[in-house]
Amino acid sequence: MTAPMERAIVVGASSGIGAAVARRLAGDGATVAILARRAAELQHLAQASPQRMRAYSHDVRDPEAVPDLFERIERDLGAVDTLVYAAGAMPEIAANEYAFEKDRATVEVTLVGAMAWMNLAAARFEAARRGTIIGVSSVAGERGRRGNPAYGASKAGLTTYLEALRNRCSRFGVNVVTAKPGFVDTAMTRGKPGLFWLISADEAARQILRLARRGSSASGYVPRRWALVAFAVRLVPSFVFRRLGL
Ligand SMILES: NC(=O)c1ccc[n+]([C@@H]2O[C@H](COP(=O)([O-])OP(=O)(O)OC[C@H]3O[C@@H](n4cnc5c(N)ncnc54)[C@H](OP(=O)(O)O)[C@@H]3O)[C@@H](O)[C@H]2O)c1
């Protein structure tokens, strides 16, 4: 069974993976609402396929705005059948830094915003007995690493949240997809040390949409070889993790 994706919302579409997913969906004939804060970037993206994309400025740290915006998009586009949540934030955290405001922003963008959008989509799609919800999580959610505690915790939370959503909704025909990329060449990783197996945002988008189109409520690594790393990383005992400086 393949999942139809004809009218989509992509949250976090102004750059990187979200922009690439929106571009591919539009290229495949879908009508796409593209959302993020940076209006100029959204307009630039929409100009490439003005018939297929419509831009909406939105800050996911304002979850109260989501119900009205969802309705506005459906008035403009018609009933949406696909939600992609790609917004994420990973601020620099120094080794000796404990900064609550940065952590709060990370969790609000990466996890809380996803809940605000996915709850609404799940209720609508469950009632319609169709629809696809795609969450862009990360291999960073596999373990609590010292580098950025709030980012890892947000992605672990998002992965668990998506699994629960899948357990709730898939029996009603809703396709809930967890994509867990490794390293992708975007603004988020640019200049970071220690990157390997780096893929482009467009390649990540291609693989994420291939996973989603299966229509079987899948969870998968992007690319698939990250499953090996995730498996190994989960086996490492905590004390070894600490000794390795991870
Ligand atoms: N790059 C990687 O290696 C990698 C690996 C695994 C997972 N991921 C995940 O992939 C997703 C996309 O990231 P990316 O790598 O493509 O980086 P990116 O180019 O920095 O994209 C981040 C997106 O999130 C949006 N965003 C951030 N804060 C927002 C806010 N307050 N309100 C609305 N939108 C907001 C940004 O839009 P505005 O700034 O315009 O608002 C942008 O569109 C993220 O969830 C990230 O965690 C990335």
PDBQT file of the ligand as one rigid body, heavy atoms in Angstrom, charges set to zero:
ROOT
HETATM    1  N1  LIG A 301      21.361  18.125   9.889  1.00  0.00    +0.000 N 
HETATM    2  C1  LIG A 301      21.458  16.960  10.508  1.00  0.00    +0.000 C 
HETATM    3  O1  LIG A 301      22.532  16.295  10.511  1.00  0.00    +0.000 OA
HETATM    4  C2  LIG A 301      20.250  16.356  11.176  1.00  0.00    +0.000 A 
HETATM    5  C3  LIG A 301      20.358  15.033  11.622  1.00  0.00    +0.000 A 
HETATM    6  C4  LIG A 301      19.263  14.455  12.233  1.00  0.00    +0.000 A 
HETATM    7  C5  LIG A 301      18.087  15.178  12.392  1.00  0.00    +0.000 A 
HETATM    8  N2  LIG A 301      18.027  16.478  11.953  1.00  0.00    +0.000 N 
HETATM    9  C6  LIG A 301      16.774  17.197  12.142  1.00  0.00    +0.000 C 
HETATM   10  O2  LIG A 301      16.291  17.608  10.891  1.00  0.00    +0.000 OA
HETATM   11  C7  LIG A 301      15.413  18.704  11.095  1.00  0.00    +0.000 C 
HETATM   12  C8  LIG A 301      15.752  19.801  10.075  1.00  0.00    +0.000 C 
HETATM   13  O3  LIG A 301      17.035  20.336  10.407  1.00  0.00    +0.000 OA
HETATM   14  P1  LIG A 301      18.100  20.740   9.289  1.00  0.00    +0.000 P 
HETATM   15  O4  LIG A 301      19.282  19.866   9.500  1.00  0.00    +0.000 OA
HETATM   16  O5  LIG A 301      17.444  20.758   7.975  1.00  0.00    +0.000 OA
HETATM   17  O6  LIG A 301      18.536  22.193   9.795  1.00  0.00    +0.000 OA
HETATM   18  P2  LIG A 301      18.072  23.663   9.377  1.00  0.00    +0.000 P 
HETATM   19  O7  LIG A 301      18.397  23.929   7.953  1.00  0.00    +0.000 OA
HETATM   20  O8  LIG A 301      18.661  24.539  10.413  1.00  0.00    +0.000 OA
HETATM   21  O9  LIG A 301      16.478  23.621   9.512  1.00  0.00    +0.000 OA
HETATM   22  C9  LIG A 301      15.811  23.862  10.703  1.00  0.00    +0.000 C 
HETATM   23  C10 LIG A 301      14.403  24.296  10.371  1.00  0.00    +0.000 C 
HETATM   24  O10 LIG A 301      13.694  24.453  11.605  1.00  0.00    +0.000 OA
HETATM   25  C11 LIG A 301      13.034  25.704  11.558  1.00  0.00    +0.000 C 
HETATM   26  N3  LIG A 301      12.845  26.297  12.872  1.00  0.00    +0.000 N 
HETATM   27  C12 LIG A 301      13.774  26.486  13.839  1.00  0.00    +0.000 A 
HETATM   28  N4  LIG A 301      13.237  27.156  14.873  1.00  0.00    +0.000 NA
HETATM   29  C13 LIG A 301      11.938  27.422  14.517  1.00  0.00    +0.000 A 
HETATM   30  C14 LIG A 301      10.872  28.103  15.147  1.00  0.00    +0.000 A 
HETATM   31  N5  LIG A 301      11.003  28.658  16.367  1.00  0.00    +0.000 N 
HETATM   32  N6  LIG A 301       9.690  28.177  14.500  1.00  0.00    +0.000 NA
HETATM   33  C15 LIG A 301       9.525  27.625  13.275  1.00  0.00    +0.000 A 
HETATM   34  N7  LIG A 301      10.499  26.948  12.636  1.00  0.00    +0.000 NA
HETATM   35  C16 LIG A 301      11.691  26.856  13.249  1.00  0.00    +0.000 A 
HETATM   36  C17 LIG A 301      13.948  26.600  10.714  1.00  0.00    +0.000 C 
HETATM   37  O11 LIG A 301      13.203  27.698  10.190  1.00  0.00    +0.000 OA
HETATM   38  P3  LIG A 301      13.323  29.227  10.680  1.00  0.00    +0.000 P 
HETATM   39  O12 LIG A 301      14.683  29.419  11.280  1.00  0.00    +0.000 OA
HETATM   40  O13 LIG A 301      13.097  30.000   9.421  1.00  0.00    +0.000 OA
HETATM   41  O14 LIG A 301      12.214  29.423  11.646  1.00  0.00    +0.000 OA
HETATM   42  C18 LIG A 301      14.359  25.621   9.627  1.00  0.00    +0.000 C 
HETATM   43  O15 LIG A 301      13.397  25.607   8.614  1.00  0.00    +0.000 OA
HETATM   44  C19 LIG A 301      15.593  19.149  12.542  1.00  0.00    +0.000 C 
HETATM   45  O16 LIG A 301      14.534  18.644  13.322  1.00  0.00    +0.000 OA
HETATM   46  C20 LIG A 301      16.882  18.482  12.939  1.00  0.00    +0.000 C 
HETATM   47  O17 LIG A 301      16.930  18.256  14.326  1.00  0.00    +0.000 OA
HETATM   48  C21 LIG A 301      19.084  17.074  11.338  1.00  0.00    +0.000 A 
ENDROOT
TORSDOF 0
